[in-house]
Amino acid sequence: MIHLAEILSGKRTVALGGHVRPDGDCVGSCMGLYHYLKECYPSLDVDVYLEDVPETFRILKGTEAVRHEVPSGVNPIYDLFICLDCGDSARLGFSAPLFEEAGETLCVDHHVSNQSFANRNYIVPDASSTCELVFNLLDVDKINLACAECLYVGMAHDTGVFQYACTAPETMEAAAQLLRKGVDGNRLIYHTFYEKTFVQTQILGKALLESMLVLDRQCIVSYVTAKELRFFEAVPADLDSIVSQLRYTKGVEVAIFLYELKFQEFKVSLRSGDKVDVSRVAKYFGGGGHVRAAGLTMKGTAHDVITNILEQVALQLEKS
């Protein structure tokens, strides 16, 4: 077990970073740990590095302090870089050089594809979320409300509001302790999970309307092109909930949603039920993730990408 106080001993500067296109668990774990360190270790100089935080999560305190780039003309070297919710250093994006140059590194993550790439690692693939793992590292009595709100949001998002199979009794116990800190769980879940902008509603409707059932109706597929994203004036963060909504279709075992990053290059999201390990599918194409939720990036036409992924999904369905 990792002991946070031991790792922080003798450190003066700490950087926190998460994966590209940060989601609820990534933002929640980074900001939750940020608030805890600022509260309990006031002598530490702590910075958070993330790509633009989706507007949905700006409800969390402290997100305005997040650094979205390495300061120009400056190359800060931190005593410690803590990588959160990130399966490999390349997924850190622009902050990867800071990780590589830090005096010491720690990775806290729950991706099954994580190969323990830091100096110290706290990797639990069966955990509901990185936020739950961060919670385990902290002294519960010293968690303030701002920290608790961040961790609660991350846990709620990576468990589908505590309904996915990764939700263990320990997850619910951790959430309960966070609620006792004064967290308004209903408000946070509504504003960060359920509430949608009109653009998000429109693009979701388009994806659902044009979805296709394949592989004996066990798999549902939909995609959005870069041109369509421009038409709807949508950004990648507006697409986050689409793959999960597709997966709710009765009789569907696997949902596949892809959107075009640039010409013939697609970001692919995968969700599954009980029969298919989508992390294996993602890893086959250079991606990663969890058994029931994974992702990858692939080049080619939408038809080619879908066909290649379906071949790997079909192999598992045939064995089930």
Buried (B, 14 or more C-beta within 10 A) or exposed (E): EBEBEEBBEEBEBBBBBBBBBBBBBBBBBBBBBBBBBBEBBEEBBBBBBBBEBBEBBBEBBBBEEBBEEBEEEEEBEBBBBBBBBBBBBEBBBBBBEBBEEBBBBBBBBBBBBBEEBBBBBBBBBEBBBBBBBBBBBBEEEEBBBBBBBBBBBBBBBBBBEBEBEBBBEEBBEBBEBBEEBEBEBEEBBEBBBEEBEEEBEBBBEBBBEEBEEBBEEBBBBBBBBBEBBEEBEBBEBBBBBBBBBBBEBEEBBBBBBBBBBEEBEBBBBBBBBEEBBBBBBBBBBEBBBBBBBBBBBBEEEBEEBBEBBBEBBBEBBEEE
